[in-house]
Amino acid sequence: MSVRMNPDRQLRIGMIGHKFMGKAHSIAYRNLTFYFPSSLQPVMQVICGRNEEEVRNAADRYGWNEFETDWRKVIERDDIDVIDIVTPNDSHAEIAIAAAKAGKHILCEKPLALNLLQATEMYNAVRENGIVAMVCQNYRFVPAVRFAKQMIDSGKLGKVLQIRSTYLQDWGMESNPLNVWRFQKEKTGTGAHGDIASHLIDLARYLVGEFAEVSGHLETFVKERYVDDASMFLARFRNGAIGTFEASRFSAGNKNANRFEINGEKGSIRWDLEQMNLLDVYFKEDDQSASGFRTIHCTGAHHPYGENYWPAGLSVGYEQTFINLIKTFIDGISTGKSPEPTFWDGLVNQSVLDAVVESSEKRSWVKTPSACGVSTE
């Protein structure tokens, strides 16, 4: 496919949405070329939001050239090459499908959609229109997680047997948060499940493999919310591994505890977002007189992305995950190929989310659609 860009190799961004994720993405666009040389230079052309005063302030604060209050006008503009979607979940599908039909490349926040039907329509739209599209699963781009992937792929753990994964927060315990869109079912679809279990599912697919079936339970502690406060499920993977997963916004004392431990025939690895630069590893072949987990500081030139930041031991943080992701996205536009996680990844992620919901309702194991004949890319 021919790459969409203007003659001076600028990539002009139109961002739809401007709050928490809008801030994270804006920082990444502003700082990208400071850390990474790029064949395409991102230009923060226009940011869009429904409230004119709020979006004007966001444009000034984050460094956007212009602001707009109608996302359709942004998509229609000839001086926009990329649509970056950071809106609530219920608007992802409509915006992404319109952007694809207009020939714009797309970066979309997770989860991809409200349900599997919407996710399928979005995937088909980008495929039919030859669009480079990516889902913003930023934790794939943590250097320690990338290094864990290298270890698994190199065979250091041997055959992967199991994963236990949790994402625990406590902000859902705050009094009367019902004005927050993440607690409004029509806007979010599910609660903690779609919001943070979607990260667990994506990391498990990235590190372990495809899901085959799940058995889950969703619980709502504050009944007026109509969305789940906690999500738990068991999983079997197509390669024979098993897993346990827990996501909760009612875990007092946990601020952003995204954690996994992966056990293989030859050893184990474990990681915690709250100490995101550290990866604990254990190998059975180590000297048994001093055996146990040891900690690797995944910074510096010997680790993924490290040579672009600081010397070993000088940590990188949350915002760098978005810089790394957007660097990968822009490289994909340069080559005309959607980088992972693609909209296909978002679609499969949604199939697992939906299967857990179905399992909770039926109180039984449910196969994921991706294991039941849905073709892969």
TABEL-V66893 format. One record per residue. N is the residue number from 1. SS is DSSP state (H for helix, E for strand, C for the rest). PHI is phi as a letter, one per 20 degrees, with the letter a starting at -180 (* if undefined). D_LAST is the distance of its C-alpha to the last C-alpha in whole Angstrom. Layout:
n=<N | N>
ss=<SS | SS>
phi=<PHI | PHI>
d_last=<D_LAST | D_LAST>
//
This chain:
n=<1 | 2 | 3 | 4 | 5 | 6 | 7 | 8 | 9 | 10 | 11 | 12 | 13 | 14 | 15 | 16 | 17 | 18 | 19 | 20 | 21 | 22 | 23 | 24 | 25 | 26 | 27 | 28 | 29 | 30 | 31 | 32 | 33 | 34 | 35 | 36 | 37 | 38 | 39 | 40 | 41 | 42 | 43 | 44 | 45 | 46 | 47 | 48 | 49 | 50 | 51 | 52 | 53 | 54 | 55 | 56 | 57 | 58 | 59 | 60 | 61 | 62 | 63 | 64 | 65 | 66 | 67 | 68 | 69 | 70 | 71 | 72 | 73 | 74 | 75 | 76 | 77 | 78 | 79 | 80 | 81 | 82 | 83 | 84 | 85 | 86 | 87 | 88 | 89 | 90 | 91 | 92 | 93 | 94 | 95 | 96 | 97 | 98 | 99 | 100 | 101 | 102 | 103 | 104 | 105 | 106 | 107 | 108 | 109 | 110 | 111 | 112 | 113 | 114 | 115 | 116 | 117 | 118 | 119 | 120 | 121 | 122 | 123 | 124 | 125 | 126 | 127 | 128 | 129 | 130 | 131 | 132 | 133 | 134 | 135 | 136 | 137 | 138 | 139 | 140 | 141 | 142 | 143 | 144 | 145 | 146 | 147 | 148 | 149 | 150 | 151 | 152 | 153 | 154 | 155 | 156 | 157 | 158 | 159 | 160 | 161 | 162 | 163 | 164 | 165 | 166 | 167 | 168 | 169 | 170 | 171 | 172 | 173 | 174 | 175 | 176 | 177 | 178 | 179 | 180 | 181 | 182 | 183 | 184 | 185 | 186 | 187 | 188 | 189 | 190 | 191 | 192 | 193 | 194 | 195 | 196 | 197 | 198 | 199 | 200 | 201 | 202 | 203 | 204 | 205 | 206 | 207 | 208 | 209 | 210 | 211 | 212 | 213 | 214 | 215 | 216 | 217 | 218 | 219 | 220 | 221 | 222 | 223 | 224 | 225 | 226 | 227 | 228 | 229 | 230 | 231 | 232 | 233 | 234 | 235 | 236 | 237 | 238 | 239 | 240 | 241 | 242 | 243 | 244 | 245 | 246 | 247 | 248 | 249 | 250 | 251 | 252 | 253 | 254 | 255 | 256 | 257 | 258 | 259 | 260 | 261 | 262 | 263 | 264 | 265 | 266 | 267 | 268 | 269 | 270 | 271 | 272 | 273 | 274 | 275 | 276 | 277 | 278 | 279 | 280 | 281 | 282 | 283 | 284 | 285 | 286 | 287 | 288 | 289 | 290 | 291 | 292 | 293 | 294 | 295 | 296 | 297 | 298 | 299 | 300 | 301 | 302 | 303 | 304 | 305 | 306 | 307 | 308 | 309 | 310 | 311 | 312 | 313 | 314 | 315 | 316 | 317 | 318 | 319 | 320 | 321 | 322 | 323 | 324 | 325 | 326 | 327 | 328 | 329 | 330 | 331 | 332 | 333 | 334 | 335 | 336 | 337 | 338 | 339 | 340 | 341 | 342 | 343 | 344 | 345 | 346 | 347 | 348 | 349 | 350 | 351 | 352 | 353 | 354 | 355 | 356 | 357 | 358 | 359 | 360 | 361 | 362 | 363 | 364 | 365 | 366 | 367 | 368 | 369 | 370 | 371 | 372 | 373 | 374 | 375 | 376 | 377>
ss=<C | C | C | C | C | C | C | C | C | E | E | E | E | E | E | E | C | C | C | H | H | H | H | H | H | H | H | H | H | H | H | H | H | H | H | C | C | C | C | C | E | E | E | E | E | E | E | E | C | C | C | H | H | H | H | H | H | H | H | H | H | H | C | C | C | E | E | E | C | C | H | H | H | H | H | H | C | C | C | C | C | E | E | E | E | C | C | C | H | H | H | H | H | H | H | H | H | H | H | H | H | C | C | C | E | E | E | E | E | C | C | C | C | C | C | H | H | H | H | H | H | H | H | H | H | H | H | H | C | C | C | C | E | E | E | E | C | H | H | H | H | C | H | H | H | H | H | H | H | H | H | H | H | C | C | C | C | C | C | E | E | E | E | E | E | E | E | E | C | C | H | H | H | C | C | C | C | C | C | C | H | H | H | C | H | H | H | H | C | C | C | H | H | H | H | H | H | H | H | H | H | H | H | H | H | H | H | C | C | C | E | E | E | E | E | E | E | E | E | C | C | C | H | H | H | C | C | C | C | E | E | E | E | E | E | E | E | C | C | C | C | E | E | E | E | E | E | E | C | C | C | C | C | C | C | C | E | E | E | E | E | E | E | E | C | C | E | E | E | E | E | E | H | H | H | C | C | E | E | E | E | E | E | C | C | C | C | H | H | H | C | C | C | E | E | E | E | C | C | C | C | C | C | C | C | H | H | H | C | C | C | C | C | C | C | C | C | H | H | H | H | H | H | H | H | H | H | H | H | H | H | H | H | H | H | C | C | C | C | C | C | C | H | H | H | H | H | H | H | H | H | H | H | H | H | H | H | H | H | H | H | H | C | C | C | E | E | C | H | H | H | C | C | C | C | C | C>
phi=<* | e | f | e | a | e | g | e | m | e | d | e | e | d | d | d | o | b | e | g | f | f | f | f | f | f | g | f | f | f | d | g | f | f | e | c | f | c | f | d | e | f | d | e | f | b | d | c | b | f | e | f | f | f | f | f | f | f | f | f | f | e | n | e | f | b | c | b | d | c | f | f | f | f | f | f | f | f | e | c | d | c | d | d | d | c | e | g | g | f | d | g | f | f | f | f | f | f | f | f | f | e | m | e | f | c | d | c | f | e | f | g | b | e | b | f | f | f | f | f | f | f | f | f | f | f | f | f | d | m | e | f | b | b | e | e | e | f | f | f | d | f | g | f | f | f | f | g | f | f | f | f | f | f | n | f | e | m | f | f | d | b | c | c | b | c | c | d | c | c | f | f | e | f | f | l | e | f | e | e | f | f | d | d | g | f | e | d | n | c | e | g | f | f | f | d | f | f | f | f | f | f | f | f | f | f | e | d | q | f | f | d | b | c | c | c | b | d | c | d | e | d | f | f | e | m | c | f | e | b | c | c | b | e | b | d | d | f | e | n | f | c | b | c | c | b | c | b | d | c | d | g | n | e | e | b | e | e | c | b | c | d | d | c | f | d | r | b | c | b | b | c | g | f | c | f | e | d | c | e | c | b | c | f | f | f | g | f | f | c | f | q | f | c | d | d | e | e | c | n | f | e | c | g | m | g | f | e | d | c | f | g | n | e | f | d | c | g | f | f | f | f | f | f | f | f | g | f | f | f | f | f | f | g | e | n | c | f | e | f | f | e | f | f | f | f | f | f | g | f | f | f | g | f | f | f | f | f | f | f | f | e | l | b | f | c | f | e | g | f | e | c | o | f | f | e | f>
d_last=<17 | 20 | 20 | 22 | 26 | 29 | 31 | 33 | 29 | 29 | 26 | 28 | 27 | 28 | 27 | 28 | 29 | 32 | 33 | 32 | 28 | 30 | 32 | 30 | 27 | 30 | 32 | 29 | 29 | 33 | 32 | 29 | 31 | 34 | 32 | 29 | 30 | 27 | 27 | 26 | 29 | 28 | 31 | 31 | 32 | 32 | 32 | 32 | 34 | 36 | 39 | 41 | 43 | 40 | 37 | 40 | 41 | 38 | 37 | 41 | 40 | 36 | 37 | 35 | 37 | 37 | 36 | 36 | 36 | 34 | 30 | 29 | 32 | 30 | 27 | 29 | 31 | 30 | 31 | 28 | 24 | 23 | 23 | 23 | 23 | 25 | 27 | 27 | 24 | 25 | 25 | 21 | 20 | 23 | 23 | 19 | 19 | 22 | 21 | 18 | 20 | 23 | 20 | 21 | 18 | 18 | 18 | 19 | 21 | 20 | 19 | 17 | 19 | 22 | 20 | 17 | 18 | 18 | 15 | 13 | 15 | 14 | 11 | 11 | 14 | 12 | 10 | 13 | 15 | 13 | 14 | 14 | 13 | 14 | 15 | 19 | 19 | 22 | 23 | 20 | 22 | 25 | 26 | 28 | 24 | 23 | 25 | 25 | 21 | 23 | 25 | 23 | 21 | 24 | 25 | 28 | 28 | 27 | 25 | 24 | 26 | 26 | 26 | 28 | 27 | 29 | 29 | 33 | 34 | 38 | 38 | 37 | 41 | 42 | 45 | 44 | 40 | 39 | 39 | 36 | 33 | 31 | 34 | 33 | 31 | 30 | 29 | 27 | 26 | 27 | 29 | 29 | 26 | 24 | 25 | 25 | 24 | 21 | 21 | 22 | 19 | 17 | 19 | 19 | 15 | 16 | 19 | 19 | 15 | 14 | 16 | 18 | 21 | 23 | 27 | 28 | 30 | 31 | 34 | 36 | 39 | 40 | 40 | 41 | 37 | 35 | 32 | 32 | 34 | 32 | 29 | 29 | 27 | 26 | 23 | 22 | 19 | 17 | 19 | 22 | 23 | 25 | 25 | 27 | 27 | 29 | 29 | 32 | 34 | 37 | 38 | 41 | 41 | 38 | 36 | 33 | 33 | 29 | 29 | 27 | 29 | 27 | 29 | 28 | 30 | 32 | 32 | 31 | 30 | 30 | 30 | 31 | 30 | 34 | 35 | 31 | 32 | 33 | 32 | 34 | 33 | 35 | 35 | 37 | 38 | 40 | 44 | 44 | 48 | 46 | 42 | 40 | 38 | 38 | 37 | 35 | 35 | 32 | 33 | 34 | 33 | 32 | 29 | 26 | 27 | 31 | 32 | 32 | 34 | 37 | 38 | 38 | 39 | 39 | 36 | 33 | 32 | 30 | 30 | 29 | 26 | 25 | 26 | 24 | 21 | 22 | 23 | 19 | 18 | 21 | 20 | 16 | 18 | 20 | 17 | 15 | 12 | 11 | 12 | 12 | 12 | 10 | 10 | 7 | 10 | 12 | 11 | 11 | 14 | 16 | 15 | 17 | 20 | 20 | 21 | 23 | 25 | 25 | 27 | 29 | 30 | 30 | 32 | 29 | 26 | 23 | 20 | 17 | 15 | 12 | 14 | 15 | 12 | 10 | 7 | 4 | 0>
//
